[in-house]
């Protein structure tokens, strides 16, 4: 999670919503990313999507079933669906997202009958640090 938080801090420094993600396979980071929605002019450029794309290229496969995802904020519905399609083994996330989260809040994608794969879910890891980063970012915007 420390590397995901580093990625979130880079997002903050680039005036992007501070969310970072890393994908780990057998204890080794194979991809890392941060939100780049504004930089890439792409509403789908969430940290999770970018890290899945990188890892799929590294592994030359759309299936990432031996991988664990570490992300600083609960994934939204788009990201949760992509995580399911990639067959991610485990998700570790820091802060819950009561408004847009779709793992344990809101749409709860992994509990949907249309969900292809349900990963193991672990939440609250480095939650306070991630929440503070997000709060500081949005405080500066207001």
DOLO-203554 format. One record per residue: residue number from 1; residue in three letters; x negated, y, z of N, C-alpha, C, CB in turn. Coordinates in nm, 3 decimals, decimal comma. Glycine has a CB too. Layout:
{NUM; ALA; {X; Y; Z}; {X; Y; Z}; {X; Y; Z}; {X; Y; Z}}
...
END
This chain:
{1; UNK; {-0,083; -0,120; 0,000}; {0,000; 0,000; 0,000}; {-0,086; 0,126; 0,000}; {0,094; 0,000; 0,121}}
{2; UNK; {-0,206; 0,114; 0,054}; {-0,295; 0,231; 0,056}; {-0,324; 0,282; -0,085}; {-0,426; 0,196; 0,126}}
{3; UNK; {-0,344; 0,193; -0,179}; {-0,370; 0,236; -0,317}; {-0,245; 0,297; -0,379}; {-0,418; 0,118; -0,402}}
{4; UNK; {-0,129; 0,245; -0,348}; {-0,004; 0,303; -0,398}; {0,013; 0,445; -0,343}; {0,119; 0,215; -0,358}}
{5; UNK; {-0,022; 0,466; -0,216}; {-0,015; 0,600; -0,157}; {-0,115; 0,693; -0,223}; {-0,042; 0,593; -0,007}}
{6; UNK; {-0,233; 0,643; -0,259}; {-0,330; 0,726; -0,332}; {-0,272; 0,770; -0,466}; {-0,463; 0,648; -0,354}}
{7; UNK; {-0,203; 0,679; -0,532}; {-0,140; 0,712; -0,660}; {-0,031; 0,817; -0,640}; {-0,081; 0,585; -0,727}}
{8; UNK; {0,046; 0,805; -0,533}; {0,151; 0,903; -0,504}; {0,091; 1,041; -0,479}; {0,234; 0,858; -0,382}}
{9; UNK; {-0,023; 1,045; -0,413}; {-0,090; 1,173; -0,388}; {-0,139; 1,235; -0,519}; {-0,209; 1,154; -0,291}}
{10; UNK; {-0,183; 1,153; -0,612}; {-0,223; 1,204; -0,744}; {-0,101; 1,263; -0,815}; {-0,287; 1,090; -0,831}}
{11; UNK; {0,013; 1,196; -0,804}; {0,137; 1,249; -0,862}; {0,167; 1,386; -0,801}; {0,256; 1,152; -0,838}}
{12; UNK; {0,158; 1,397; -0,671}; {0,183; 1,523; -0,600}; {0,093; 1,633; -0,656}; {0,158; 1,506; -0,447}}
{13; UNK; {-0,035; 1,602; -0,671}; {-0,132; 1,699; -0,722}; {-0,102; 1,739; -0,867}; {-0,273; 1,643; -0,713}}
{14; UNK; {-0,031; 1,653; -0,940}; {0,005; 1,680; -1,079}; {0,148; 1,734; -1,091}; {-0,010; 1,554; -1,163}}
{15; UNK; {0,204; 1,776; -0,980}; {0,338; 1,833; -0,975}; {0,446; 1,736; -1,022}; {0,343; 1,958; -1,057}}
{16; UNK; {0,422; 1,607; -0,999}; {0,521; 1,503; -1,026}; {0,576; 1,455; -0,893}; {0,459; 1,384; -1,109}}
{17; UNK; {0,698; 1,401; -0,892}; {0,753; 1,345; -0,769}; {0,654; 1,239; -0,720}; {0,897; 1,283; -0,792}}
{18; UNK; {0,608; 1,250; -0,595}; {0,499; 1,165; -0,547}; {0,539; 1,020; -0,516}; {0,441; 1,225; -0,425}}
{19; UNK; {0,543; 0,942; -0,622}; {0,567; 0,798; -0,610}; {0,451; 0,728; -0,679}; {0,707; 0,757; -0,673}}
{20; UNK; {0,394; 0,630; -0,611}; {0,285; 0,552; -0,667}; {0,315; 0,404; -0,657}; {0,153; 0,584; -0,596}}
{21; UNK; {0,256; 0,329; -0,748}; {0,278; 0,183; -0,750}; {0,150; 0,112; -0,793}; {0,394; 0,147; -0,846}}
{22; UNK; {0,133; -0,008; -0,739}; {0,025; -0,097; -0,783}; {0,082; -0,238; -0,798}; {-0,095; -0,096; -0,682}}
{23; UNK; {0,024; -0,311; -0,891}; {0,063; -0,450; -0,911}; {-0,058; -0,536; -0,878}; {0,115; -0,477; -1,056}}
{24; UNK; {-0,035; -0,635; -0,795}; {-0,142; -0,721; -0,745}; {-0,116; -0,864; -0,788}; {-0,152; -0,711; -0,590}}
{25; UNK; {-0,222; -0,928; -0,838}; {-0,216; -1,070; -0,872}; {-0,327; -1,142; -0,798}; {-0,228; -1,092; -1,027}}
{26; UNK; {-0,290; -1,239; -0,716}; {-0,386; -1,318; -0,637}; {-0,482; -1,228; -0,560}; {-0,466; -1,411; -0,728}}
{27; UNK; {-0,427; -1,123; -0,498}; {-0,507; -1,035; -0,414}; {-0,586; -0,928; -0,486}; {-0,598; -1,115; -0,336}}
{28; UNK; {-0,574; -0,920; -0,618}; {-0,651; -0,823; -0,697}; {-0,555; -0,727; -0,769}; {-0,743; -0,895; -0,799}}
{29; UNK; {-0,585; -0,598; -0,758}; {-0,504; -0,498; -0,829}; {-0,530; -0,511; -0,979}; {-0,536; -0,353; -0,779}}
{30; UNK; {-0,422; -0,531; -1,056}; {-0,438; -0,541; -1,202}; {-0,379; -0,419; -1,274}; {-0,371; -0,669; -1,253}}
{31; UNK; {-0,302; -0,338; -1,201}; {-0,246; -0,217; -1,261}; {-0,207; -0,120; -1,150}; {-0,123; -0,250; -1,351}}
{32; UNK; {-0,220; 0,010; -1,180}; {-0,177; 0,113; -1,086}; {-0,128; 0,234; -1,164}; {-0,294; 0,153; -0,990}}
{33; UNK; {-0,031; 0,304; -1,106}; {0,028; 0,417; -1,175}; {0,102; 0,508; -1,076}; {0,125; 0,369; -1,286}}
{34; UNK; {0,134; 0,626; -1,125}; {0,216; 0,720; -1,050}; {0,319; 0,778; -1,145}; {0,131; 0,833; -0,984}}
{35; UNK; {0,423; 0,840; -1,089}; {0,527; 0,900; -1,172}; {0,467; 0,997; -1,273}; {0,630; 0,971; -1,085}}
{36; UNK; {0,515; 0,990; -1,397}; {0,469; 1,081; -1,502}; {0,585; 1,130; -1,587}; {0,365; 1,013; -1,590}}
{37; UNK; {0,702; 1,143; -1,527}; {0,821; 1,187; -1,602}; {0,799; 1,320; -1,672}; {0,941; 1,198; -1,509}}
{38; UNK; {0,747; 1,417; -1,598}; {0,727; 1,551; -1,655}; {0,609; 1,554; -1,751}; {0,706; 1,652; -1,544}}
{39; UNK; {0,501; 1,491; -1,713}; {0,381; 1,489; -1,795}; {0,406; 1,427; -1,932}; {0,270; 1,414; -1,724}}
{40; UNK; {0,478; 1,316; -1,934}; {0,503; 1,243; -2,058}; {0,635; 1,282; -2,125}; {0,502; 1,095; -2,032}}
{41; UNK; {0,710; 1,371; -2,060}; {0,843; 1,409; -2,112}; {0,926; 1,283; -2,136}; {0,831; 1,492; -2,244}}
{42; UNK; {0,926; 1,195; -2,034}; {0,989; 1,064; -2,047}; {1,064; 1,031; -1,918}; {0,882; 0,955; -2,078}}
{43; UNK; {1,196; 1,026; -1,924}; {1,271; 0,996; -1,802}; {1,249; 0,855; -1,749}; {1,417; 1,015; -1,828}}
{44; UNK; {1,191; 0,767; -1,829}; {1,164; 0,630; -1,783}; {1,023; 0,613; -1,728}; {1,186; 0,532; -1,897}}
{45; UNK; {0,946; 0,718; -1,722}; {0,806; 0,708; -1,680}; {0,791; 0,707; -1,528}; {0,725; 0,823; -1,739}}
{46; UNK; {0,869; 0,621; -1,463}; {0,855; 0,600; -1,320}; {0,730; 0,516; -1,295}; {0,981; 0,531; -1,260}}
{47; UNK; {0,672; 0,530; -1,177}; {0,549; 0,456; -1,143}; {0,566; 0,306; -1,164}; {0,509; 0,484; -0,999}}
{48; UNK; {0,682; 0,253; -1,125}; {0,705; 0,109; -1,137}; {0,706; 0,064; -1,284}; {0,837; 0,070; -1,069}}
{49; UNK; {0,773; 0,139; -1,368}; {0,780; 0,104; -1,511}; {0,640; 0,110; -1,572}; {0,876; 0,200; -1,586}}
{50; UNK; {0,567; 0,215; -1,541}; {0,432; 0,230; -1,597}; {0,340; 0,118; -1,552}; {0,372; 0,364; -1,558}}
{51; UNK; {0,350; 0,078; -1,426}; {0,264; -0,029; -1,375}; {0,303; -0,164; -1,436}; {0,271; -0,035; -1,220}}
{52; UNK; {0,433; -0,186; -1,459}; {0,476; -0,310; -1,525}; {0,423; -0,316; -1,668}; {0,631; -0,321; -1,524}}
{53; UNK; {0,429; -0,204; -1,738}; {0,378; -0,199; -1,875}; {0,228; -0,229; -1,881}; {0,406; -0,062; -1,938}}
{54; UNK; {0,153; -0,168; -1,790}; {0,008; -0,192; -1,785}; {-0,022; -0,338; -1,757}; {-0,058; -0,104; -1,677}}
{55; UNK; {0,044; -0,393; -1,658}; {0,018; -0,532; -1,620}; {0,057; -0,629; -1,731}; {0,093; -0,567; -1,491}}
{56; UNK; {0,168; -0,603; -1,797}; {0,210; -0,689; -1,908}; {0,105; -0,689; -2,018}; {0,346; -0,644; -1,963}}
{57; UNK; {0,046; -0,573; -2,042}; {-0,060; -0,565; -2,143}; {-0,185; -0,640; -2,097}; {-0,096; -0,418; -2,173}}
{58; UNK; {-0,223; -0,623; -1,971}; {-0,340; -0,692; -1,916}; {-0,323; -0,843; -1,926}; {-0,364; -0,650; -1,769}}
{59; UNK; {-0,204; -0,890; -1,890}; {-0,177; -1,034; -1,889}; {-0,130; -1,087; -2,024}; {-0,073; -1,066; -1,783}}
{60; UNK; {-0,104; -0,996; -2,118}; {-0,053; -1,034; -2,249}; {0,075; -1,119; -2,236}; {-0,160; -1,111; -2,329}}
{61; UNK; {0,161; -1,073; -2,145}; {0,284; -1,145; -2,118}; {0,386; -1,051; -2,053}; {0,258; -1,267; -2,028}}
{62; UNK; {0,512; -1,071; -2,083}; {0,616; -0,993; -2,018}; {0,655; -1,053; -1,882}; {0,739; -0,983; -2,108}}
{63; UNK; {0,608; -1,171; -1,857}; {0,635; -1,238; -1,728}; {0,519; -1,215; -1,632}; {0,659; -1,390; -1,749}}
{64; UNK; {0,554; -1,157; -1,519}; {0,453; -1,123; -1,418}; {0,486; -1,197; -1,288}; {0,448; -0,969; -1,395}}
{65; UNK; {0,519; -1,325; -1,302}; {0,571; -1,402; -1,190}; {0,470; -1,438; -1,081}; {0,630; -1,525; -1,241}}
{66; UNK; {0,345; -1,413; -1,103}; {0,244; -1,435; -0,999}; {0,202; -1,304; -0,935}; {0,122; -1,506; -1,057}}
{67; UNK; {0,279; -1,197; -0,958}; {0,239; -1,064; -0,914}; {0,329; -1,009; -0,805}; {0,240; -0,969; -1,031}}
{68; UNK; {0,269; -0,924; -0,723}; {0,339; -0,852; -0,617}; {0,331; -0,704; -0,648}; {0,278; -0,884; -0,477}}
{69; UNK; {0,442; -0,634; -0,625}; {0,450; -0,490; -0,650}; {0,449; -0,415; -0,518}; {0,575; -0,455; -0,732}}
{70; UNK; {0,362; -0,316; -0,507}; {0,359; -0,226; -0,393}; {0,398; -0,089; -0,445}; {0,217; -0,223; -0,324}}
{71; UNK; {0,501; -0,029; -0,385}; {0,550; 0,101; -0,433}; {0,589; 0,186; -0,312}; {0,671; 0,084; -0,530}}
{72; UNK; {0,567; 0,316; -0,324}; {0,586; 0,405; -0,210}; {0,730; 0,445; -0,185}; {0,504; 0,527; -0,229}}
{73; UNK; {0,821; 0,417; -0,279}; {0,961; 0,451; -0,262}; {1,046; 0,337; -0,316}; {0,996; 0,584; -0,334}}
{74; UNK; {1,157; 0,311; -0,251}; {1,249; 0,207; -0,295}; {1,283; 0,227; -0,443}; {1,377; 0,207; -0,208}}
{75; UNK; {1,266; 0,124; -0,525}; {1,295; 0,136; -0,668}; {1,441; 0,170; -0,698}; {1,259; 0,008; -0,737}}
{76; UNK; {1,458; 0,249; -0,804}; {1,592; 0,285; -0,853}; {1,649; 0,167; -0,933}; {1,587; 0,415; -0,941}}
{77; UNK; {1,771; 0,183; -0,983}; {1,836; 0,076; -1,058}; {1,758; 0,037; -1,184}; {1,978; 0,118; -1,097}}
{78; UNK; {1,707; 0,136; -1,257}; {1,629; 0,107; -1,378}; {1,506; 0,024; -1,344}; {1,586; 0,239; -1,448}}
{79; UNK; {1,433; 0,067; -1,243}; {1,310; -0,003; -1,206}; {1,339; -0,141; -1,148}; {1,230; 0,081; -1,106}}
{80; UNK; {1,443; -0,151; -1,067}; {1,479; -0,281; -1,009}; {1,515; -0,381; -1,118}; {1,596; -0,265; -0,910}}
{81; UNK; {1,588; -0,336; -1,219}; {1,623; -0,426; -1,330}; {1,498; -0,470; -1,405}; {1,720; -0,356; -1,427}}
{82; UNK; {1,406; -0,378; -1,428}; {1,280; -0,413; -1,496}; {1,197; -0,510; -1,412}; {1,198; -0,286; -1,527}}
{83; UNK; {1,196; -0,491; -1,281}; {1,124; -0,580; -1,190}; {1,183; -0,720; -1,198}; {1,132; -0,526; -1,044}}
{84; UNK; {1,313; -0,729; -1,204}; {1,380; -0,858; -1,218}; {1,343; -0,925; -1,350}; {1,532; -0,841; -1,208}}
{85; UNK; {1,347; -0,850; -1,457}; {1,314; -0,906; -1,589}; {1,169; -0,952; -1,598}; {1,342; -0,804; -1,698}}
{86; UNK; {1,081; -0,882; -1,526}; {0,939; -0,919; -1,525}; {0,912; -1,037; -1,432}; {0,853; -0,800; -1,484}}
{87; UNK; {1,010; -1,074; -1,352}; {1,001; -1,185; -1,257}; {0,893; -1,163; -1,149}; {0,971; -1,314; -1,333}}
{88; UNK; {0,885; -1,039; -1,101}; {0,790; -1,007; -0,994}; {0,821; -1,095; -0,873}; {0,798; -0,855; -0,956}}
{89; UNK; {0,715; -1,146; -0,811}; {0,731; -1,239; -0,699}; {0,779; -1,170; -0,571}; {0,599; -1,309; -0,672}}
{90; UNK; {0,711; -1,060; -0,535}; {0,744; -0,988; -0,411}; {0,735; -0,838; -0,435}; {0,650; -1,031; -0,296}}
{91; UNK; {0,823; -0,764; -0,368}; {0,818; -0,618; -0,367}; {0,792; -0,573; -0,225}; {0,950; -0,555; -0,423}}
{92; UNK; {0,694; -0,487; -0,211}; {0,665; -0,421; -0,084}; {0,686; -0,272; -0,108}; {0,517; -0,454; -0,031}}
{93; UNK; {0,780; -0,211; -0,037}; {0,796; -0,068; -0,057}; {0,794; 0,005; 0,075}; {0,926; -0,039; -0,132}}
{94; UNK; {0,758; 0,133; 0,067}; {0,741; 0,215; 0,187}; {0,872; 0,277; 0,232}; {0,639; 0,325; 0,161}}
{95; UNK; {0,915; 0,382; 0,166}; {1,032; 0,458; 0,210}; {1,159; 0,411; 0,140}; {1,011; 0,606; 0,186}}
{96; UNK; {1,267; 0,407; 0,216}; {1,399; 0,380; 0,158}; {1,446; 0,504; 0,084}; {1,502; 0,338; 0,268}}
{97; UNK; {1,530; 0,482; -0,016}; {1,589; 0,593; -0,091}; {1,741; 0,576; -0,084}; {1,538; 0,596; -0,240}}
{98; UNK; {1,802; 0,646; 0,010}; {1,946; 0,632; 0,033}; {2,029; 0,676; -0,087}; {1,987; 0,713; 0,156}}
{99; UNK; {1,977; 0,771; -0,166}; {2,054; 0,825; -0,279}; {2,037; 0,744; -0,407}; {2,013; 0,969; -0,305}}
{100; UNK; {1,912; 0,713; -0,445}; {1,887; 0,647; -0,573}; {1,832; 0,505; -0,561}; {1,792; 0,729; -0,654}}
{101; UNK; {1,799; 0,463; -0,442}; {1,745; 0,328; -0,424}; {1,844; 0,222; -0,467}; {1,704; 0,306; -0,279}}
{102; UNK; {1,793; 0,113; -0,520}; {1,882; 0,007; -0,569}; {1,835; -0,132; -0,526}; {1,892; 0,012; -0,721}}
{103; UNK; {1,751; -0,136; -0,425}; {1,704; -0,265; -0,373}; {1,786; -0,301; -0,249}; {1,551; -0,259; -0,339}}
{104; UNK; {1,779; -0,217; -0,148}; {1,856; -0,241; -0,025}; {1,963; -0,134; -0,003}; {1,762; -0,247; 0,095}}
{105; UNK; {1,969; -0,038; -0,093}; {2,070; 0,068; -0,088}; {2,144; 0,070; -0,222}; {2,004; 0,206; -0,059}}
{106; UNK; {2,248; 0,147; -0,229}; {2,318; 0,172; -0,356}; {2,358; 0,047; -0,432}; {2,234; 0,255; -0,443}}
{107; UNK; {2,312; 0,038; -0,555}; {2,354; -0,069; -0,648}; {2,308; -0,209; -0,606}; {2,300; -0,039; -0,784}}
{108; UNK; {2,204; -0,217; -0,527}; {2,152; -0,347; -0,482}; {2,143; -0,447; -0,598}; {2,242; -0,406; -0,369}}
{109; UNK; {2,062; -0,411; -0,695}; {2,048; -0,485; -0,820}; {2,021; -0,634; -0,799}; {1,935; -0,425; -0,902}}
{110; UNK; {1,940; -0,668; -0,701}; {1,901; -0,808; -0,683}; {2,015; -0,894; -0,627}; {1,782; -0,816; -0,590}}
{111; UNK; {2,123; -0,831; -0,587}; {2,240; -0,905; -0,538}; {2,350; -0,912; -0,643}; {2,295; -0,840; -0,410}}
{112; UNK; {2,322; -0,857; -0,760}; {2,420; -0,855; -0,869}; {2,424; -0,990; -0,940}; {2,387; -0,743; -0,968}}
{113; UNK; {2,541; -1,028; -0,988}; {2,553; -1,154; -1,062}; {2,477; -1,151; -1,195}; {2,701; -1,186; -1,087}}
{114; UNK; {2,447; -1,031; -1,243}; {2,373; -1,020; -1,370}; {2,221; -1,018; -1,350}; {2,415; -0,894; -1,444}}
{115; UNK; {2,176; -1,028; -1,226}; {2,032; -1,026; -1,197}; {1,968; -1,158; -1,241}; {2,007; -1,001; -1,045}}
{116; UNK; {1,860; -1,147; -1,317}; {1,790; -1,266; -1,368}; {1,702; -1,333; -1,262}; {1,705; -1,228; -1,488}}
{117; UNK; {1,642; -1,251; -1,178}; {1,545; -1,303; -1,080}; {1,547; -1,212; -0,958}; {1,400; -1,311; -1,141}}
{118; UNK; {1,545; -1,271; -0,840}; {1,542; -1,194; -0,716}; {1,408; -1,213; -0,647}; {1,658; -1,234; -0,622}}
{119; UNK; {1,328; -1,107; -0,639}; {1,199; -1,118; -0,569}; {1,219; -1,115; -0,417}; {1,105; -1,004; -0,611}}
{120; UNK; {1,117; -1,156; -0,345}; {1,117; -1,135; -0,201}; {1,100; -0,985; -0,178}; {1,002; -1,219; -0,129}}
{121; UNK; {1,162; -0,931; -0,075}; {1,160; -0,787; -0,051}; {1,110; -0,759; 0,090}; {1,300; -0,726; -0,073}}
{122; UNK; {1,013; -0,667; 0,099}; {0,958; -0,623; 0,227}; {0,957; -0,471; 0,226}; {0,815; -0,682; 0,252}}
{123; UNK; {1,021; -0,410; 0,323}; {1,031; -0,263; 0,323}; {0,974; -0,203; 0,450}; {1,177; -0,220; 0,307}}
{124; UNK; {0,953; -0,072; 0,447}; {0,908; 0,002; 0,563}; {0,758; 0,006; 0,584}; {0,970; -0,054; 0,682}}
{125; UNK; {0,680; -0,043; 0,488}; {0,534; -0,045; 0,501}; {0,482; 0,096; 0,470}; {0,469; -0,152; 0,405}}
{126; UNK; {0,413; 0,159; 0,564}; {0,363; 0,297; 0,549}; {0,476; 0,394; 0,519}; {0,256; 0,304; 0,438}}
{127; UNK; {0,591; 0,366; 0,576}; {0,711; 0,445; 0,548}; {0,695; 0,593; 0,585}; {0,829; 0,387; 0,622}}
{128; UNK; {0,642; 0,620; 0,703}; {0,630; 0,759; 0,748}; {0,539; 0,841; 0,659}; {0,579; 0,764; 0,891}}
{129; UNK; {0,428; 0,783; 0,616}; {0,335; 0,856; 0,530}; {0,400; 0,887; 0,395}; {0,205; 0,775; 0,509}}
{130; UNK; {0,471; 0,791; 0,341}; {0,539; 0,813; 0,213}; {0,650; 0,917; 0,227}; {0,597; 0,680; 0,159}}
{131; UNK; {0,729; 0,908; 0,332}; {0,836; 1,005; 0,355}; {0,780; 1,146; 0,370}; {0,916; 0,968; 0,479}}
{132; UNK; {0,671; 1,160; 0,442}; {0,610; 1,292; 0,463}; {0,565; 1,351; 0,330}; {0,490; 1,282; 0,561}}
{133; UNK; {0,502; 1,271; 0,248}; {0,456; 1,317; 0,118}; {0,574; 1,366; 0,033}; {0,380; 1,205; 0,044}}
{134; UNK; {0,682; 1,290; 0,031}; {0,802; 1,329; -0,044}; {0,864; 1,456; 0,015}; {0,904; 1,215; -0,043}}
{135; UNK; {0,875; 1,463; 0,146}; {0,933; 1,582; 0,210}; {0,849; 1,706; 0,183}; {0,947; 1,561; 0,360}}
{136; UNK; {0,717; 1,692; 0,192}; {0,629; 1,806; 0,164}; {0,645; 1,853; 0,020}; {0,481; 1,768; 0,191}}
{137; UNK; {0,654; 1,759; -0,072}; {0,670; 1,793; -0,214}; {0,798; 1,872; -0,237}; {0,670; 1,665; -0,300}}
{138; UNK; {0,910; 1,820; -0,187}; {1,038; 1,886; -0,212}; {1,052; 2,015; -0,132}; {1,153; 1,792; -0,178}}
{139; UNK; {0,985; 2,025; -0,019}; {0,985; 2,151; 0,058}; {0,920; 2,261; -0,026}; {0,909; 2,133; 0,194}}
{140; UNK; {0,814; 2,228; -0,097}; {0,746; 2,326; -0,183}; {0,832; 2,369; -0,302}; {0,616; 2,269; -0,234}}
{141; UNK; {0,924; 2,282; -0,342}; {1,010; 2,310; -0,458}; {1,128; 2,400; -0,422}; {1,061; 2,181; -0,517}}
{142; UNK; {1,161; 2,407; -0,294}; {1,281; 2,483; -0,253}; {1,248; 2,623; -0,216}; {1,348; 2,416; -0,138}}
END
